[in-house]
Amino acid sequence: MSTLARSERLAARAKETPLPPLENGDHLDQKTFHERYEAMPEGTRAELIGGIVYMASPTKRRHGRHHLQATRWLGDYEEATPGTVGFDNTSNILGDDSEPQPDLCLLIASGKGGQTRDEDDYIVGAPELIVEIASSSESIDLHKKKSDYERAGVREYVVVALRQNRVFWFVSRNGSFEELALGGDGIYRSERFPGLWLDSATLLRLDAPRIREVLQQGLATPEHDDFVKQLAAK
């Protein structure tokens, strides 16, 4: 939504009965949450997870550094894989009681067979892959949010759990999340996005050259080449 359109919408609402501001812990349905969220001041970040409102706490240095490396990793994959689209801190409308704002997500474009659609410039439906950088939010990301993503049909879910110094990678099988097996070489290999490889230990220690090296190995595989061709043919 453009800044002008948003301003016009907020001005029109101001003439009506003011909407209550979002508060941490509110119990709302998705439509009510969305309406109130749009009326909040610019810069507000909130999520609806399992019908409960969660307001973002300040982001600390460690979260910011790992977020940057994960963003570069997904961005490099997107650039090498036409037909995939990455997003940073973008609201996802998943259902009647769920509108999270994940740190990162990667999806297959709707015209290429993806499972999301665009409505009013929002992502509607479950992205194929979501990444969360978790520190203070770890208990939410690994439980309530994980349940929402699982129920909505997210295909793969990665949690960089900073307090545990561990990366969790879940894949959806028969509608339920299972942990993806780590390769004997310490590398995770995405099942939904061929060539999306990650050495989780190097991400945890912020070894950017090694993160890129491992990803380039994945991008050089025949599986990734076949995936690119499949997307191009759609």
Secondary structure as UniProt FT lines:
FT   HELIX           3..14
FT   TURN            24..25
FT   HELIX           30..39
FT   TURN            42..43
FT   STRAND          46..49
FT   TURN            50..51
FT   STRAND          52..55
FT   HELIX           61..80
FT   TURN            82..83
FT   STRAND          84..88
FT   STRAND          92..93
FT   TURN            96..97
FT   STRAND          98..99
FT   STRAND          104..108
FT   HELIX           110..112
FT   STRAND          117..119
FT   TURN            120..121
FT   STRAND          122..124
FT   STRAND          129..134
FT   TURN            136..137
FT   HELIX           138..141
FT   TURN            142..143
FT   HELIX           144..152
FT   STRAND          156..161
FT   TURN            162..165
FT   STRAND          166..173
FT   TURN            174..175
FT   STRAND          176..179
FT   TURN            184..185
FT   STRAND          187..189
FT   TURN            194..195
FT   STRAND          197..199
FT   HELIX           200..204
FT   TURN            205..206
FT   HELIX           208..219
FT   HELIX           222..233
//
